[in-house]
Amino acid sequence: MPRQPSGFDRLMQRVWGWFTEGNVPVKIGMLVLFAGVAALLKYASDAGMLHVPVALRVSMVALAATGGLFFGWHKRESRRVFALSLQGGSIGVLVMTVFAAFRLYDLLPASAAFGVLVVLVAGIGVLAVMQDALALAVLGLIAGFAAPILVSTGNGSHVALFSYYAVLNLAILGIAWKRSWRVLNLLGFIATFAVGSAWGVLRYDHSLFASTEPFLILNFLFYLFIPWLHVVRAPVDRRLVIDGCLMFGNPLISLLLQGALLKWDGQALAISTLVAASVYVGVAYLSRHQPGMRLIRDTWAILAVALATLTVPLALSADVTGSIFALEGAGLIWLGLRQQRWLATWSGIALQVFAACALLVDRGMHGGVHVAWPVLNRECISALMLVIAGFASAGLFARLGNGRVLHRVLSVVLYAWGMLWWVVACAEEISNFVPDANMFAAWFAWLAVTAWGAAEASMYRSSQELGFALRWTPVAFMACMLVLVALVVGNHQQPWHGWNLLAVIAAAVLGWRTLLCVRSADWAGPAAQWMWLWRWFLLAGFGVAVALDRLRWLSGSWVAALSLTSLLLAFVAAHWRPRLIAPPMTQSLSRWLPPLKYSLLIALGLAGVFALFMDGDAAPLCYVPLLNPVELLLLAIAAMFAAWITDPSLPAVLRHARGPVLGSIVLALVTSFTLRAVHQLGGVAWNADLADSSLAQMSLTVVWSVLGLFAWVWGSRRGHRLFWLAGAIIMGVVLAKLILVDRRQLGNLFGIGSFIAFGLLCSVIGYLAPAPPRRSSSMEETGHAP
């Protein structure tokens, strides 16, 4: 005897039947029921909470965190990872609790809160060292440096602040004597100098020099010896690894802060660098007999030489000296690579960095010198020297680097360094000598020249990495040109007039040559072609927009529609006649054409979404449904999407989405057209009042119902269950709208008309297609027939 289905099975069958069989009002009834349940749940969620005093809540949190801390300490041996995580989280909660008690609720005075935080920080340090837990030490250091900031009232003494930080750094020094924790050292260095720099920017005055200088010297000495301790405490096989961030960052940042304290007095700063060089000479000399200290000793010696070298230009003209140093650095790189001397090679790189710092120091001290000649001035020539040195050094590393990974990376870094100074130098010249009205022309031409120069350089032999950078540089600058075109339209400048037109023509010639240079590149070439074509699409569209925007009698709808004609024509060419826009990248058509089409579709889609919310003003013509600029534009965009989605070459994944995509487009267009007609013909304002309009709601009800009727009947008659389901959903949404929205307007003719129209259309559906497609046909379609 076959087993009878259980009550649960019968219930699930009934639920499934409600969603797959029967009449649509039943399904809409379920949707209404869900809406009622949602409203009930919202009402139930309006219950309040019991009020607990603030002091009690803070105390309970602190007590729970303390309990977690003790429990973590108790489990430190049996479950170490869990214990350390629990201790760190508990201490973090305690720190934030103290901060909340002081800052948010005024439960603690500033002195008491700071004292508690100091105790917590000290406790974290003890726990970290006792358990050999770096994570706890980092947490304690963060809390320690944050403590005075958290409890600051803005009236404290900087001497007390820096004394407290000195104690913290002394603790870091002590921990470095016992543990080789590089992260802790680096974090302390960053926090110390970051807080010091912030205080200097906000509060420093030259009258505070005497009380501030000793702390800068003390911190410099701290982070001079901490890297040495890091090497001493490291295993013997790792003593050849030094902390480069502290070794080179400490003198660099200390020197910059010293310059700020001295108000960039060249003579005083030269004395400071000479003293620092002497310190490095001393420590290098004292460590000459220590085993395993060769690398750190040589680094100290290099820093001593660099600081001593820097002393001279600080007392002289910084920009001229810096430019000479840059060229000297390129020469040292050539010598070091030819003779395989790493010291000379790295000294050459360091000289270029110091040359740039010298140039920046001179700009900071003198604020630039106003000159009468563009390019042929001291400031520009000094920056161009850095450019030449950077590019030359990049080429040297690429050609003479013997294929080493480090040399290949340095070639790219130095190329980027030279390009950075090229941008800085040219930007300064353009801003100083080009009138505001011609800024677009100057920048557009400069971007084209730079892209062309990089493309020409990419044709010469170089390392793989540098060649990659050279090939992609034109793409980056061509992308900047697209941004520039968008910006010029924001300023209402016509790109096809005057100097702008000459710049566009020059960029066209140089751009064509750029494409010829990079067309052999696998991906950079197609990307450049994509940028090239988009440049002309934008220039055409924005040119039309600027020209028409000056015609005050023409509505914004016409301006938008005519401006987007260039994108429509571009998609037509890309979809049906791609050979017209293929040169000079015809051979790589398959690589750049699909991204071009998809990007055009995205742009047209965004424009279409924006157009959906336009009021459709057709001035100077009268509004005519479907024959006004906004709706003609929407129909054209919809035609482009339809052509794309019905293309036989479309990927299978996208082909399956044809129905939903086309249906969504039709629904959006019908809704927008209906509301726009209500606004233009019914006199309803195009704003939030449209949602409250009885005429608008009735129009949407009728139009959506007709659309749902068509999909329902078509799907039922043709056996397309997806079409029928779409129609059922639309009709369900309309019924829900009647119940939730239109029922409030039953007191007027429009509301009554909504109900009558929907009832009549439902009657038509019941007459033409009372049921969904038969299950047998559906099962045959889906391949699940028994």
N, C-alpha and C positions, 0 to 999 in steps of 0.2 A: 504494500500500500504506500503510495508516494507521500512524502512528508508534507504536511500542510504549512504554508508560510506563517511565520509568527506575526504578532501584532505590529512589531517594529517594521518588518518587511512590507506589510500591507500599507503602513503609514508612509514609508519612503516611496512606494509605488504611487500612492495618491499624490504626494508632493511633486514627484517627477511628472505625473500626468497633468497637474495644474500648469506646469511650465511648458509642456510640449503639446498639449491637446486642448480642446475646448475653445471657448471664446475669449477674446482679448479683455473684455471687462473684468473677468475673473482675475486675470494677471494684474490688471491695474488696481483691483481691490486689494491684492496682496501688497502692492507698492504703497497704497494709502495706509494699510495696516502698519507697514514698516515705519512710515512717517509718524503715525500716532505713537508707536513704541518709542521712537527717537525723542518725541516731545515729552513723553512720560519720563524717560531716563534723564532728560535735561532738567525736568522739574525736581526729580529726586536728587540731582547733584547740587541743588541750591542750598543744602543744609550747611550750617556754619560749623566752626571748630571751637572747642573749649579754649578759653583764654588762660594762658600760663604766664606768670610774671617774667619779665626779661631776665632779671638776676638769677632766678631759679633755672631758667633754660640754659643760660651761659654756664652756670655751675654744674648742671647735669652733663653738659657736653664735655666740660673740662674733666669731670670725674670719670666719665666713660673713657676719655682719651688716656687718662692716667692709668686706669685699669688695664687698658689695652697695652700700654707701655710696659707695665710690670709683667703682664702675661707673656709678652714677647720676650722679655729678658729671661723669664723662667724657661721658655722653650728654645733658648739660643743654641743649645747643644743637640737636642733631639731632633729639632726641625729648624735648621738654620735659615733656609730661604724664607719660610713662613715667618719666623721670628723677626728677621731683619725687616721684612716688608711691613709687619705689624708695628714694629718700633718706629720706622720712618713715618708711616701714616699717622700714628698716634702723636708723634712730636709735631708733625705738620698741623694737625688739628689743634694742638695746644697753642702753637704760635698764632694761628688764625683766631683762636678764641681770645687770647690776650689782646690781639689787635682789635677785635670786635668789641671787647669790653672797654677798651680805651677810646677808640675812634667813633664807634657807632652808638654806644649806649652810655658813655661817660661814667662807667662803673669804676675805673681806675685812673689815678692821676698819671701824668706823663712819666714822672720819675719812677713810680712803682712799676708801671708797665715795662719801662726800659730795663729795670732791674730784673724783673722776671724773665724777660727775653734773654738777657746776658746769662742768667743761670741755666736756661734751657740750652743755649748755644754751647756753654761749657760742658753741660751734661752730654750733649750730642758728641762733642769731640772726644770725651772720655770713653763713651760707648763705642765710637768708631775705632779708636786705637786698641781698646781691649778686645774687641771682636774681629779686628782686621777687616773692617767693613768700609770700603770706599764709598758706597752709596750713602751711608750715614754721615760720613765726613763731608760729602758734597752737600747734603741737606743741611748740616750744621753750618757750613760756610755760607750758604745762601741765606739762611735765617740770620746769621750773624751780620752780614752786610745789609740785610734788609731791616734789621731791628731799629737803628736810628732813623731810618726813613719812615717806618711804620708809625713811630711814636713822635715824629717831628711836629713841633708847633710853629716852626719858622723863626724862633727867637733864640736858638741855641748858638753856642760858640763853635767856631770852626776849629779852634785848637782842641777842644774836647772831642769833636768828631774825628779829627785826624789822629788824635792820641788813641782813641778807641780802635780805629782801623790799624794803627801801628801795632797794637796788642794782638789783633787778629792775624796780621801778617807775621808777627813773631811766633804765634801759634802754628801758622803754616810752616814756618822755618823749622820749628821743633818737630812737627810731624814729618817733614821732609828728611829730617835726620834719622827717623825711625822707619819710615815707609817711603817707597819710591812710587808715589802717586802723582803722575803727571797731570791728570785731569784736575786734581785739587789745586796744584800750583797754577795751572793756566786759568782756572776760574777765579782764584784770588787775585791774579794779575789783572784780569779783565775788570773785575768788580772794583778793585782799588782805583785804577786809573779812570774808569768810567764815572764813578762817583766824584772823584777829584776834578775831572774835566767838567762835569755838570755843575759842580759848585763854582768852579772858576768862571764859567760862562754867566752864571746867574748872580754871584755874590762878590766876586773878587774885585778888589780895588788895589791900586799900587801901594797905598799906605799899609796894606796887609802883607807886603812882601817879606818882611823880616820874620813874621810868624808863620808864613806858608812855606818858604824856601827850605827850611830844615826837614819838613815832612817829605817834600819831593826828593831831596837827597837821600833820606832814610829809605823811602820806598825803592828808589833806584838801587841802593845797596842790597836791600832785601832780595830783589829779583835779579841781582847780579850773582848772588851766592846760591840761591835756590836751585838754578840749573846745575851748578857744580855739585850740590848735594844729591840731586837726582842722578847724576852720573856716578857719584861715589857709592850710592846705595844700590845701584843697578848691578845685576850679575856681570861677571867679567866679560862674558861673550856679548853683552849688549852695551858695553861702554863706548862703542863706536857710534851709538845713536845719541844725539843731543836734542834738546828741546829748542828747535829753531824759532818757535813763536816767542819764547821768552828771551832767547839769546839776541835776536834782532829786533823784536818788538820793544823790549825794555829801553834800549838807547834811543830808538826812534821816537817813541811816545814821550819819553822823558825830555828829549831835546825839544820837541814841539811844545810841551808844557812850559819848559824853561823859557823858550822864546816868548810865549804868551805872558809869563810873569815879568819878563824884562821889556815888554812892549816892543819886541822885535828890534831891540837895539843891537845893531850889527857888531860893534866892538865888544859889548858885554857878552853876547852870545858866542862870539869867537873865543873869548876866554873860557866860557863854560865848556865848549867842545874840546878845547885843549886840555882842560882839567880832566874831562871824561876820558880822553885818549890816554892821558897819563895813568889813570886808574886801570884801564884795560892793559896797558903795558906792564904795570906792576903785578896784577894778578896772573898774567901770562908768564911773567918771569918767575914768580913764586911757585907756580905749578909745573915748572920745567922738569923736575925730578920725580913727580908722582907717576906711578904706573897707570897705563890706560887713559891718560889725559891728553894724548896728542891732538885729538880732533878738537876738543873744547879749547885747548891752548892755542891752536892755530886759528880758531874762530875769534878768540879774544884778540889775537894779533891783527887779524884782518879788520876787526872793528876799530882797533887803535889806529891803524893806518888810515881807515876811512874817515874817522873823526878828525884826525890830524889834517887830512887833506881838505876836509870841509871847513877847517878853521880859516883857510886863506880866502875863499870866496865870501865868507860871511863878513869879512872886513872890507870886501871890494864890491863891485857891481855884480849882483847875484845872477841876473839873467845872462849876461855875456859869459861869465865864468861857467854857468851851468851848460850853456851850449857847447863850450869847448870840452867840458867834461863828458858830454854825451858822445861827441865824436871820438874822444880818447877812449871811452868805454867800448865803442865798436871796434877800434883798433886793437884793444886788449883781447876782445873776443876772438878776432881773427888770429892773433898771435897764439892765444891759448889753444885754439882748435888745431892750428898747424903744428904746434909743438906738443900737443897732448898734455897741457898744463892746466889742471882744473882750477888752480888758484888764480891764474891770470884770467881765465874764462869768467869765473864768478865775480872777480873784481871788476871786469868790464860791465857786467850786468849791474853790479852795485853802483858803479859810477853813473850809469844812465838813470838809475833811480834817484841818486843824490842830485843829479843835474835837474831832474824834474822838481825835486823838493826845493832846490835853490831858486828855480824860476817861480814856484808858487810862493816862496817866502818873500821874494822881491815884489810880487804882485800884492801880497798882504801888507807889506811895509809901505809901499808907495801908491797902491791902488791903481796902477797903470799910468802910463804917460800919454798925454794927448799928442798925436802926431798928425802931420798934414798929408802924408803919403800912404796910400794903402799898400800892403804887402812889404814895401821897402821901408820898414821901420824896425827898430830894435826888438820890440816885443814879438812881432810876427816871425822875424828871422830866427830868434832864439827858439821859438816853438818848432819852426820848420827843421832846425838842427836836430831836435829830439825826434822828429818824424823820420828824417833821413837815417839817423843812427838806429832807430827801432827797426825800420824796414831792412836796412843793411844787415843788422844782426840776425834778423829772422832768416834772411837768405843764406848767411854764413852757417848757421846751425843746420839748415836744410841740406846744404851742399857738402859741408866739411864735418858733419856730425857722425859719420861712420855708421849711420843707421841706428844709433842707440835710441832707446825709447825716450829717455830724458831729453836728449837733444831735439828729437822730433816734437816733443811737447813744448819745449822752450821756443822753438821756431814759431809755433802758433801763438804762444803767449806774447812774444816780442812783436809779432805782426799786429796783434790786437793792441799792444801798447802804442806802436807807431800810428795805428789807425785812430786811436783815442786822441792823441795829440794833434793829428791832422784835423779831426772834427773840431777840437777846441780852438786851434789856431784859425781855421776858416770861419767858425762861428763868431769869433771875436772880430775878425775883419769885416764880416758882413754886417754885424750889429753896429759897428763904428762908422762905416762908410756908405752903407746902402740906405736910401730913404725908405720909410715905412711903406710907401706906395709900391715900391719895387721889391719888397722882401720875397714875395712868392717867386718872381722871376729869378732872383739871385739863388735862392735855395733850390729851386727846381733844376736850374742849370748845374749848380754844384753837385747835387745828387747824381745827375746824369754823368757828369765828368768823372766822379769818384767811382761809380759803378763800371764805367767803361775802362778806367785805369786798372781796376782790380781784374776785370775780365781779360784784358791784354796780358797782365802779369800771370794769369793762370795758364796761359799757353806755353810758358817756359817750364823747363824741367825743375822739379822741386820734390820734397818729400811728400808722401801720401797725405799726411795730416795738413801740411801747409797748402798743398794743392786743393784739398777739400775746403779749407777756409777761404782760399782765393776764389774758388768757383761759387761758393755760397755768398760771398760778400756782395756781388751785384744783385743777387736776389733780395738780400736784406735792404739795400738802398733803394731798389725798385719798389719794395713794400713801403718804405718811408715816403716815396713819391705819391703813393696812393693816399696816405694819411695827409700829406700836404695838399693834395687836390681837394680833399674834403674840408680842410681848414680854410682854404681860400674862399670856398663858397660861403662858409660861415661869416666871412668878412665882406661878402657881397662884391667880390672882385671878379671881373670877367677874365677867365683864363685865355680867351681868344682875342685879346686886344693889347696893343702897345708892346711894352717889354715882355709881358707875359706870353704873348704870341711868339716872340723871338725865342724865348726860353723853351717853349713847347716844340718849336721847329728844331732847335738845337738838340733837345732831348730826343726827338724822333730819330735824327741822324745818328747820334751817339748810341741810342738804344738799339737800333738795327745792327750796328757794329758789335755791340755787347752780345746780342743774341748769336751772331755768327761766331763769336769767340767761345761761347759756352755751349753751343748746340751739341757738341760731342759728349758732354757730361750726362751721365745716366739720369739723374734726378734734378740737378741744378738747372739744366737746360730747360726741361719742361716747366719747372717752377718759374723760371724767368719769362718764358713765353706766356704763362698764365698771368703774371704781373703785368707784362707788356700789354696784353689785350685788355685787361681790366683798367689799365690807365686810360686807354682811349674810350672805353665805355663810360667811365666816370667823367672824363673831360667833355665828352659829347653831352651827356645828360646834365651835368652841372652848368655847362655853358648855356644850354637852352633855359635852364631854370633861372640863371642870373638875368638873361636877356628878357625873359617874359615877366620876371618879378617886378621889373620897372614899369610895366604896363598896368597902371592902377585900375583900369576899367576891366581887366581880365581877372576872373575869380581864381582863387587858389586851387580849385579843383582842376581847372584847365592847365594851370602851371604844373601840377603834380603829374597829371596824365601825360602831357607832352614831354616832360622831362624824363619819364620812364620809358619813352618810346625807344631810346637807345638800348636799354636792356632787353626789351621785347625783340627788337631786330637782331640783337646779338644772339639771343637764344634761337631765333629762327635760323640764323646762319650756322650756329654750332650744331643744331639738330638735323637740318636738312642739307646744308651746303658747307660742311666744315672745311673743305679745301680752299674756300675763299679767304679764310682767316688763318690758314695753316703756316704760310711762309713766315720766317725761314726755318721753322721747326716741323716740316712736313714729315720727316722720317720718324719723329717721336710723337706722332699724332695720337696714338693709342694711350700715351701716358698723360698728356695734359688735357685732352678733350673731355674725358669723364669728369675730372675735378672742375673744369670750367663750366660744364653743364650743371653740375650739382650746385656750384656756387651761385650761378645765375638763378637757379630755381630757389635757392635759399633767399637771395636778395628779392626776387619777385614775390616770394611767399611773404616776407616781412612787409614789403610794400603793399601787398594785398590785404594783410591783416590791418595795416594802418588805414588803408582805403575803406575797409569795412565800417569804420567809425567816422568817416567824413560825411558832411551833411548834403553833399551833392549840388552845391551852388553852381549853376551853369551860366552865370552872367558872362557876357552880355545877352546870352540866349535864354529862352524860357526852359524850365525843367520839363523834360519828357521822360517817362519811365523807360529804362533800358537804353535810351539814346542821349544820356547825359555823360559828361566826362568820367565821373567816378565809376559808373556802372559799365561803361564801355571798357575802361581800364580793367575792372574786375573780370569781365567776360574774356578779355584778351589774356589775362594771367591764367584764368581757369583753362582756356584753350591750350596754353603752353603746358600746364600740368597734365592735361588729358593726353596731349601728344606724347609726353614723356612716359606716363604710366601705361599707355597702350603700346609702347614700342616693343616689337617682338624680341629685340636684343636685351631687354631688361633682365636683370638677374632673377632667378626663380624666387628668391626670398621676397623681392619687391613685387613680383607678379601676383603673389598671393594676397597682397594688400591693395590690389586695384579697386575692389568693391568698396571697402571702407574709406579709402582715400577719396574716390570720386563722390561717394555718398556724403562725406563730411563737407566737401567743397560745395556740393549742391545745396545742402542744408544751410551752410553759412551764407551763401549768396542769396538764397530765397529770403532768409531772415533779414539780411541787410537791405535788400531791395524793398521789402515790405515796409520796414520802419522808415526808410528814406522817403517812400511815397506818402506815408502818413504825415511825415514832417512837411514835405513840400506841398502836397495837395490838401492835407487836412488842417494845416496851420498849427500843428503841435510843435512846441519848442524842442530843439535838438539838444536836450540835456536830460537831467534826472527826471523831469516831468514826463518824459516819454514813457517811462515804466508805469506811471500812474494813470496814463491815458486809457480811457475805455475804448476809444477807437483803435489805438495801437494793439491792445490786448485782443480785441475781437478780430482784427486783421491777422494777427499771428495765429490765432486759433483756427481761422478758416484756411489760411495758406498751409499751415502745418498739417491740418487734417486732409487737405487735398493731396499733399505730398505723401502722407502716410497711406491714404487710400490707393494711390497709384502703385506704391511699392507692395502693399498687401495683395492687391488684385493681381498684379503682374507676377509676383512670386507664387501665388496660389495657382494661377492658370498655367504658368510655365513650369511648375514643379521646382522652382528655385527656393529652397527653404531659407537661404540667407536673405534674399530679397523680402520674403514674407516676414522674417523675423525683424528686419529693419523697419518695415511698415508697422508691425505690431508694437515695436518700441516707440515709434513716433506717436502712434495713436495713444499709447499708454501715457506718454509724457503730456500729450494734450489733455487727456482726461484728468491727470494729476493737476495740471495747470487750472483746469476748470474748477476743481474742488478747492485748491489752495489759494488761487488768485481771483479768478473770474467770479466766484460765488459772492465776493464782496461787492460786486458791481451789478447784482441782479436788480437793483432799483432803477436802472436806466435801460434804454433800448439796446445799447451796444452789448451790455452784459447778457441780456436775454437773447440777443441775436447770436452770441457765442454758443450758448447752450443749444439753441435750435439748430444752428448750422452743424454743430458736431453730431447732434442726434440724427439729422438727416443723412450725413455722410456715413455714420455707422450703419444706418439702415441700408444704404447703397452697398456697403461692404457685405452685410449679411445676405443681401440678395445676389451679388455677383460671386462672392467667395466666402461662404460662411465658415469654412474650416481651413486649417493649414494644409499644406501638401500631405498626401497620404504617407503614413509611416513606411509602407513598402517601398515607395519611390525614393523616399529619403534614405532608406537603408541601402537601396541599390546604389544611390549616388555616393554614399560614404563607404561602400564596400563592406558592410557589416550584415548583409542578408544571411539568414541561416542556411 
